Amino acid sequence: MAERERGQASVELLGGLPAMIVLGLLLLQLLAVGYAAVLAGTAAEA
């Protein structure tokens, strides 16, 4: 890979990194909401 192409790949990675971080945090939030719903259901049965 040429030096110029390697630099372009780095720029693309840095450009997409915030979106990947946001998607990862969104996934964690959805997992937390699901877990809370399961706990609430279990508490309601007790």
mmCIF file as Biopython writes it, N, C-alpha, C and O atoms, coordinates in Angstrom:
data_model
#
loop_
_atom_site.group_PDB
_atom_site.id
_atom_site.type_symbol
_atom_site.label_atom_id
_atom_site.label_alt_id
_atom_site.label_comp_id
_atom_site.label_asym_id
_atom_site.label_entity_id
_atom_site.label_seq_id
_atom_site.pdbx_PDB_ins_code
_atom_site.Cartn_x
_atom_site.Cartn_y
_atom_site.Cartn_z
_atom_site.occupancy
_atom_site.B_iso_or_equiv
_atom_site.auth_seq_id
_atom_site.auth_asym_id
_atom_site.pdbx_PDB_model_num
ATOM 1   N N  . MET A ? 1  ? 0.856   -1.183  0.000  1.0 0.0 1  A 1 
ATOM 2   C CA . MET A ? 1  ? 0.000   0.000   0.000  1.0 0.0 1  A 1 
ATOM 3   C C  . MET A ? 1  ? 0.897   1.240   0.000  1.0 0.0 1  A 1 
ATOM 4   O O  . MET A ? 1  ? 1.879   1.312   0.739  1.0 0.0 1  A 1 
ATOM 5   N N  . ALA A ? 2  ? 0.554   2.174   -0.809 1.0 0.0 2  A 1 
ATOM 6   C CA . ALA A ? 2  ? 1.351   3.394   -0.908 1.0 0.0 2  A 1 
ATOM 7   C C  . ALA A ? 2  ? 1.167   4.247   0.344  1.0 0.0 2  A 1 
ATOM 8   O O  . ALA A ? 2  ? 0.172   4.129   1.060  1.0 0.0 2  A 1 
ATOM 9   N N  . GLU A ? 3  ? 2.136   5.094   0.584  1.0 0.0 3  A 1 
ATOM 10  C CA . GLU A ? 3  ? 2.084   5.970   1.766  1.0 0.0 3  A 1 
ATOM 11  C C  . GLU A ? 3  ? 0.835   6.831   1.756  1.0 0.0 3  A 1 
ATOM 12  O O  . GLU A ? 3  ? 0.211   7.039   2.797  1.0 0.0 3  A 1 
ATOM 13  N N  . ARG A ? 4  ? 0.468   7.329   0.592  1.0 0.0 4  A 1 
ATOM 14  C CA . ARG A ? 4  ? -0.708  8.203   0.472  1.0 0.0 4  A 1 
ATOM 15  C C  . ARG A ? 4  ? -1.993  7.443   0.818  1.0 0.0 4  A 1 
ATOM 16  O O  . ARG A ? 4  ? -2.883  7.981   1.477  1.0 0.0 4  A 1 
ATOM 17  N N  . GLU A ? 5  ? -2.079  6.192   0.368  1.0 0.0 5  A 1 
ATOM 18  C CA . GLU A ? 5  ? -3.267  5.388   0.664  1.0 0.0 5  A 1 
ATOM 19  C C  . GLU A ? 5  ? -3.354  5.059   2.147  1.0 0.0 5  A 1 
ATOM 20  O O  . GLU A ? 5  ? -4.443  5.022   2.719  1.0 0.0 5  A 1 
ATOM 21  N N  . ARG A ? 6  ? -2.202  4.820   2.764  1.0 0.0 6  A 1 
ATOM 22  C CA . ARG A ? 6  ? -2.202  4.542   4.203  1.0 0.0 6  A 1 
ATOM 23  C C  . ARG A ? 6  ? -2.694  5.742   4.985  1.0 0.0 6  A 1 
ATOM 24  O O  . ARG A ? 6  ? -3.436  5.596   5.956  1.0 0.0 6  A 1 
ATOM 25  N N  . GLY A ? 7  ? -2.286  6.922   4.568  1.0 0.0 7  A 1 
ATOM 26  C CA . GLY A ? 7  ? -2.753  8.140   5.228  1.0 0.0 7  A 1 
ATOM 27  C C  . GLY A ? 7  ? -4.246  8.328   5.055  1.0 0.0 7  A 1 
ATOM 28  O O  . GLY A ? 7  ? -4.932  8.764   5.980  1.0 0.0 7  A 1 
ATOM 29  N N  . GLN A ? 8  ? -4.758  8.000   3.872  1.0 0.0 8  A 1 
ATOM 30  C CA . GLN A ? 8  ? -6.195  8.117   3.614  1.0 0.0 8  A 1 
ATOM 31  C C  . GLN A ? 8  ? -6.974  7.157   4.506  1.0 0.0 8  A 1 
ATOM 32  O O  . GLN A ? 8  ? -8.028  7.513   5.034  1.0 0.0 8  A 1 
ATOM 33  N N  . ALA A ? 9  ? -6.463  5.948   4.674  1.0 0.0 9  A 1 
ATOM 34  C CA . ALA A ? 9  ? -7.131  4.970   5.530  1.0 0.0 9  A 1 
ATOM 35  C C  . ALA A ? 9  ? -7.174  5.465   6.978  1.0 0.0 9  A 1 
ATOM 36  O O  . ALA A ? 9  ? -8.167  5.260   7.677  1.0 0.0 9  A 1 
ATOM 37  N N  . SER A ? 10 ? -6.106  6.110   7.423  1.0 0.0 10 A 1 
ATOM 38  C CA . SER A ? 10 ? -6.083  6.638   8.789  1.0 0.0 10 A 1 
ATOM 39  C C  . SER A ? 10 ? -7.126  7.733   8.973  1.0 0.0 10 A 1 
ATOM 40  O O  . SER A ? 10 ? -7.802  7.791   10.000 1.0 0.0 10 A 1 
ATOM 41  N N  . VAL A ? 11 ? -7.250  8.594   7.978  1.0 0.0 11 A 1 
ATOM 42  C CA . VAL A ? 11 ? -8.233  9.674   8.053  1.0 0.0 11 A 1 
ATOM 43  C C  . VAL A ? 11 ? -9.642  9.096   8.077  1.0 0.0 11 A 1 
ATOM 44  O O  . VAL A ? 11 ? -10.494 9.574   8.827  1.0 0.0 11 A 1 
ATOM 45  N N  . GLU A ? 12 ? -9.896  8.073   7.266  1.0 0.0 12 A 1 
ATOM 46  C CA . GLU A ? 12 ? -11.224 7.458   7.244  1.0 0.0 12 A 1 
ATOM 47  C C  . GLU A ? 12 ? -11.537 6.783   8.575  1.0 0.0 12 A 1 
ATOM 48  O O  . GLU A ? 12 ? -12.668 6.851   9.058  1.0 0.0 12 A 1 
ATOM 49  N N  . LEU A ? 13 ? -10.545 6.135   9.163  1.0 0.0 13 A 1 
ATOM 50  C CA . LEU A ? 13 ? -10.756 5.488   10.457 1.0 0.0 13 A 1 
ATOM 51  C C  . LEU A ? 13 ? -11.070 6.521   11.528 1.0 0.0 13 A 1 
ATOM 52  O O  . LEU A ? 13 ? -12.000 6.339   12.314 1.0 0.0 13 A 1 
ATOM 53  N N  . LEU A ? 14 ? -10.305 7.598   11.563 1.0 0.0 14 A 1 
ATOM 54  C CA . LEU A ? 14 ? -10.553 8.639   12.560 1.0 0.0 14 A 1 
ATOM 55  C C  . LEU A ? 14 ? -11.895 9.315   12.332 1.0 0.0 14 A 1 
ATOM 56  O O  . LEU A ? 14 ? -12.539 9.754   13.285 1.0 0.0 14 A 1 
ATOM 57  N N  . GLY A ? 15 ? -12.321 9.403   11.081 1.0 0.0 15 A 1 
ATOM 58  C CA . GLY A ? 15 ? -13.620 10.006  10.789 1.0 0.0 15 A 1 
ATOM 59  C C  . GLY A ? 15 ? -14.767 9.129   11.255 1.0 0.0 15 A 1 
ATOM 60  O O  . GLY A ? 15 ? -15.794 9.634   11.709 1.0 0.0 15 A 1 
ATOM 61  N N  . GLY A ? 16 ? -14.599 7.818   11.144 1.0 0.0 16 A 1 
ATOM 62  C CA . GLY A ? 16 ? -15.661 6.896   11.526 1.0 0.0 16 A 1 
ATOM 63  C C  . GLY A ? 16 ? -15.633 6.494   12.982 1.0 0.0 16 A 1 
ATOM 64  O O  . GLY A ? 16 ? -16.600 5.919   13.483 1.0 0.0 16 A 1 
ATOM 65  N N  . LEU A ? 17 ? -14.556 6.781   13.665 1.0 0.0 17 A 1 
ATOM 66  C CA . LEU A ? 17 ? -14.415 6.361   15.060 1.0 0.0 17 A 1 
ATOM 67  C C  . LEU A ? 17 ? -15.499 6.926   15.981 1.0 0.0 17 A 1 
ATOM 68  O O  . LEU A ? 17 ? -16.046 6.169   16.783 1.0 0.0 17 A 1 
ATOM 69  N N  . PRO A ? 18 ? -15.835 8.210   15.907 1.0 0.0 18 A 1 
ATOM 70  C CA . PRO A ? 18 ? -16.903 8.714   16.780 1.0 0.0 18 A 1 
ATOM 71  C C  . PRO A ? 18 ? -18.238 7.994   16.559 1.0 0.0 18 A 1 
ATOM 72  O O  . PRO A ? 18 ? -18.966 7.727   17.515 1.0 0.0 18 A 1 
ATOM 73  N N  . ALA A ? 19 ? -18.555 7.686   15.313 1.0 0.0 19 A 1 
ATOM 74  C CA . ALA A ? 19 ? -19.806 6.976   15.032 1.0 0.0 19 A 1 
ATOM 75  C C  . ALA A ? 19 ? -19.774 5.581   15.644 1.0 0.0 19 A 1 
ATOM 76  O O  . ALA A ? 19 ? -20.780 5.124   16.187 1.0 0.0 19 A 1 
ATOM 77  N N  . MET A ? 20 ? -18.639 4.902   15.565 1.0 0.0 20 A 1 
ATOM 78  C CA . MET A ? 20 ? -18.534 3.566   16.149 1.0 0.0 20 A 1 
ATOM 79  C C  . MET A ? 20 ? -18.649 3.629   17.666 1.0 0.0 20 A 1 
ATOM 80  O O  . MET A ? 20 ? -19.266 2.757   18.277 1.0 0.0 20 A 1 
ATOM 81  N N  . ILE A ? 21 ? -18.066 4.642   18.272 1.0 0.0 21 A 1 
ATOM 82  C CA . ILE A ? 21 ? -18.155 4.798   19.728 1.0 0.0 21 A 1 
ATOM 83  C C  . ILE A ? 21 ? -19.600 5.050   20.145 1.0 0.0 21 A 1 
ATOM 84  O O  . ILE A ? 21 ? -20.079 4.465   21.117 1.0 0.0 21 A 1 
ATOM 85  N N  . VAL A ? 22 ? -20.293 5.919   19.415 1.0 0.0 22 A 1 
ATOM 86  C CA . VAL A ? 22 ? -21.692 6.218   19.731 1.0 0.0 22 A 1 
ATOM 87  C C  . VAL A ? 22 ? -22.545 4.961   19.583 1.0 0.0 22 A 1 
ATOM 88  O O  . VAL A ? 22 ? -23.404 4.698   20.425 1.0 0.0 22 A 1 
ATOM 89  N N  . LEU A ? 23 ? -22.322 4.185   18.529 1.0 0.0 23 A 1 
ATOM 90  C CA . LEU A ? 23 ? -23.091 2.953   18.349 1.0 0.0 23 A 1 
ATOM 91  C C  . LEU A ? 23 ? -22.814 1.957   19.475 1.0 0.0 23 A 1 
ATOM 92  O O  . LEU A ? 23 ? -23.728 1.279   19.945 1.0 0.0 23 A 1 
ATOM 93  N N  . GLY A ? 24 ? -21.563 1.869   19.905 1.0 0.0 24 A 1 
ATOM 94  C CA . GLY A ? 24 ? -21.229 0.982   21.011 1.0 0.0 24 A 1 
ATOM 95  C C  . GLY A ? 24 ? -21.901 1.408   22.304 1.0 0.0 24 A 1 
ATOM 96  O O  . GLY A ? 24 ? -22.408 0.569   23.048 1.0 0.0 24 A 1 
ATOM 97  N N  . LEU A ? 25 ? -21.907 2.699   22.575 1.0 0.0 25 A 1 
ATOM 98  C CA . LEU A ? 25 ? -22.565 3.201   23.787 1.0 0.0 25 A 1 
ATOM 99  C C  . LEU A ? 25 ? -24.078 3.004   23.717 1.0 0.0 25 A 1 
ATOM 100 O O  . LEU A ? 25 ? -24.718 2.714   24.727 1.0 0.0 25 A 1 
ATOM 101 N N  . LEU A ? 26 ? -24.643 3.163   22.527 1.0 0.0 26 A 1 
ATOM 102 C CA . LEU A ? 26 ? -26.080 2.931   22.350 1.0 0.0 26 A 1 
ATOM 103 C C  . LEU A ? 26 ? -26.421 1.471   22.625 1.0 0.0 26 A 1 
ATOM 104 O O  . LEU A ? 26 ? -27.437 1.175   23.253 1.0 0.0 26 A 1 
ATOM 105 N N  . LEU A ? 27 ? -25.579 0.568   22.158 1.0 0.0 27 A 1 
ATOM 106 C CA . LEU A ? 27 ? -25.801 -0.850  22.418 1.0 0.0 27 A 1 
ATOM 107 C C  . LEU A ? 27 ? -25.746 -1.141  23.914 1.0 0.0 27 A 1 
ATOM 108 O O  . LEU A ? 27 ? -26.579 -1.884  24.432 1.0 0.0 27 A 1 
ATOM 109 N N  . LEU A ? 28 ? -24.776 -0.564  24.607 1.0 0.0 28 A 1 
ATOM 110 C CA . LEU A ? 28 ? -24.696 -0.763  26.054 1.0 0.0 28 A 1 
ATOM 111 C C  . LEU A ? 28 ? -25.933 -0.222  26.763 1.0 0.0 28 A 1 
ATOM 112 O O  . LEU A ? 28 ? -26.420 -0.826  27.719 1.0 0.0 28 A 1 
ATOM 113 N N  . GLN A ? 29 ? -26.440 0.916   26.292 1.0 0.0 29 A 1 
ATOM 114 C CA . GLN A ? 29 ? -27.632 1.506   26.897 1.0 0.0 29 A 1 
ATOM 115 C C  . GLN A ? 29 ? -28.847 0.600   26.689 1.0 0.0 29 A 1 
ATOM 116 O O  . GLN A ? 29 ? -29.651 0.408   27.600 1.0 0.0 29 A 1 
ATOM 117 N N  . LEU A ? 30 ? -28.969 0.046   25.482 1.0 0.0 30 A 1 
ATOM 118 C CA . LEU A ? 30 ? -30.090 -0.859  25.207 1.0 0.0 30 A 1 
ATOM 119 C C  . LEU A ? 30 ? -30.002 -2.118  26.067 1.0 0.0 30 A 1 
ATOM 120 O O  . LEU A ? 30 ? -31.020 -2.619  26.545 1.0 0.0 30 A 1 
ATOM 121 N N  . LEU A ? 31 ? -28.792 -2.625  26.261 1.0 0.0 31 A 1 
ATOM 122 C CA . LEU A ? 31 ? -28.623 -3.785  27.134 1.0 0.0 31 A 1 
ATOM 123 C C  . LEU A ? 31 ? -29.011 -3.452  28.573 1.0 0.0 31 A 1 
ATOM 124 O O  . LEU A ? 31 ? -29.624 -4.275  29.252 1.0 0.0 31 A 1 
ATOM 125 N N  . ALA A ? 32 ? -28.664 -2.267  29.038 1.0 0.0 32 A 1 
ATOM 126 C CA . ALA A ? 32 ? -29.007 -1.853  30.398 1.0 0.0 32 A 1 
ATOM 127 C C  . ALA A ? 32 ? -30.520 -1.727  30.560 1.0 0.0 32 A 1 
ATOM 128 O O  . ALA A ? 32 ? -31.067 -2.113  31.593 1.0 0.0 32 A 1 
ATOM 129 N N  . VAL A ? 33 ? -31.196 -1.190  29.550 1.0 0.0 33 A 1 
ATOM 130 C CA . VAL A ? 33 ? -32.658 -1.058  29.607 1.0 0.0 33 A 1 
ATOM 131 C C  . VAL A ? 33 ? -33.305 -2.442  29.641 1.0 0.0 33 A 1 
ATOM 132 O O  . VAL A ? 33 ? -34.243 -2.671  30.404 1.0 0.0 33 A 1 
ATOM 133 N N  . GLY A ? 34 ? -32.811 -3.354  28.824 1.0 0.0 34 A 1 
ATOM 134 C CA . GLY A ? 34 ? -33.349 -4.715  28.826 1.0 0.0 34 A 1 
ATOM 135 C C  . GLY A ? 34 ? -33.143 -5.405  30.156 1.0 0.0 34 A 1 
ATOM 136 O O  . GLY A ? 34 ? -34.042 -6.082  30.655 1.0 0.0 34 A 1 
ATOM 137 N N  . TYR A ? 35 ? -31.969 -5.238  30.734 1.0 0.0 35 A 1 
ATOM 138 C CA . TYR A ? 35 ? -31.676 -5.844  32.027 1.0 0.0 35 A 1 
ATOM 139 C C  . TYR A ? 35 ? -32.579 -5.261  33.110 1.0 0.0 35 A 1 
ATOM 140 O O  . TYR A ? 35 ? -33.068 -5.993  33.970 1.0 0.0 35 A 1 
ATOM 141 N N  . ALA A ? 36 ? -32.800 -3.958  33.074 1.0 0.0 36 A 1 
ATOM 142 C CA . ALA A ? 36 ? -33.685 -3.315  34.050 1.0 0.0 36 A 1 
ATOM 143 C C  . ALA A ? 36 ? -35.111 -3.834  33.908 1.0 0.0 36 A 1 
ATOM 144 O O  . ALA A ? 36 ? -35.805 -4.023  34.906 1.0 0.0 36 A 1 
ATOM 145 N N  . ALA A ? 37 ? -35.551 -4.067  32.672 1.0 0.0 37 A 1 
ATOM 146 C CA . ALA A ? 37 ? -36.899 -4.593  32.451 1.0 0.0 37 A 1 
ATOM 147 C C  . ALA A ? 37 ? -37.025 -6.003  33.025 1.0 0.0 37 A 1 
ATOM 148 O O  . ALA A ? 37 ? -38.048 -6.342  33.619 1.0 0.0 37 A 1 
ATOM 149 N N  . VAL A ? 38 ? -35.999 -6.815  32.851 1.0 0.0 38 A 1 
ATOM 150 C CA . VAL A ? 38 ? -36.019 -8.172  33.410 1.0 0.0 38 A 1 
ATOM 151 C C  . VAL A ? 38 ? -36.054 -8.114  34.930 1.0 0.0 38 A 1 
ATOM 152 O O  . VAL A ? 38 ? -36.808 -8.852  35.563 1.0 0.0 38 A 1 
ATOM 153 N N  . LEU A ? 39 ? -35.242 -7.240  35.520 1.0 0.0 39 A 1 
ATOM 154 C CA . LEU A ? 39 ? -35.240 -7.115  36.980 1.0 0.0 39 A 1 
ATOM 155 C C  . LEU A ? 39 ? -36.587 -6.624  37.497 1.0 0.0 39 A 1 
ATOM 156 O O  . LEU A ? 39 ? -37.062 -7.095  38.530 1.0 0.0 39 A 1 
ATOM 157 N N  . ALA A ? 40 ? -37.203 -5.686  36.792 1.0 0.0 40 A 1 
ATOM 158 C CA . ALA A ? 40 ? -38.504 -5.169  37.219 1.0 0.0 40 A 1 
ATOM 159 C C  . ALA A ? 40 ? -39.562 -6.265  37.143 1.0 0.0 40 A 1 
ATOM 160 O O  . ALA A ? 40 ? -40.420 -6.366  38.021 1.0 0.0 40 A 1 
ATOM 161 N N  . GLY A ? 41 ? -39.502 -7.078  36.103 1.0 0.0 41 A 1 
ATOM 162 C CA . GLY A ? 41 ? -40.453 -8.183  35.985 1.0 0.0 41 A 1 
ATOM 163 C C  . GLY A ? 41 ? -40.275 -9.199  37.092 1.0 0.0 41 A 1 
ATOM 164 O O  . GLY A ? 41 ? -41.255 -9.709  37.633 1.0 0.0 41 A 1 
ATOM 165 N N  . THR A ? 42 ? -39.042 -9.494  37.429 1.0 0.0 42 A 1 
ATOM 166 C CA . THR A ? 42 ? -38.760 -10.442 38.505 1.0 0.0 42 A 1 
ATOM 167 C C  . THR A ? 42 ? -39.216 -9.885  39.852 1.0 0.0 42 A 1 
ATOM 168 O O  . THR A ? 42 ? -39.761 -10.619 40.676 1.0 0.0 42 A 1 
ATOM 169 N N  . ALA A ? 43 ? -38.996 -8.602  40.076 1.0 0.0 43 A 1 
ATOM 170 C CA . ALA A ? 43 ? -39.408 -7.985  41.336 1.0 0.0 43 A 1 
ATOM 171 C C  . ALA A ? 43 ? -40.926 -7.952  41.451 1.0 0.0 43 A 1 
ATOM 172 O O  . ALA A ? 43 ? -41.465 -8.082  42.550 1.0 0.0 43 A 1 
ATOM 173 N N  . ALA A ? 44 ? -41.621 -7.779  40.329 1.0 0.0 44 A 1 
ATOM 174 C CA . ALA A ? 44 ? -43.078 -7.729  40.369 1.0 0.0 44 A 1 
ATOM 175 C C  . ALA A ? 44 ? -43.669 -9.092  40.722 1.0 0.0 44 A 1 
ATOM 176 O O  . ALA A ? 44 ? -44.740 -9.173  41.324 1.0 0.0 44 A 1 
ATOM 177 N N  . GLU A ? 45 ? -42.970 -10.160 40.345 1.0 0.0 45 A 1 
ATOM 178 C CA . GLU A ? 45 ? -43.461 -11.507 40.646 1.0 0.0 45 A 1 
ATOM 179 C C  . GLU A ? 45 ? -43.220 -11.889 42.099 1.0 0.0 45 A 1 
ATOM 180 O O  . GLU A ? 45 ? -43.930 -12.738 42.637 1.0 0.0 45 A 1 
ATOM 181 N N  . ALA A ? 46 ? -42.247 -11.288 42.734 1.0 0.0 46 A 1 
ATOM 182 C CA . ALA A ? 46 ? -41.873 -11.680 44.100 1.0 0.0 46 A 1 
ATOM 183 C C  . ALA A ? 46 ? -42.844 -11.128 45.127 1.0 0.0 46 A 1 
ATOM 184 O O  . ALA A ? 46 ? -42.676 -11.363 46.324 1.0 0.0 46 A 1 
#
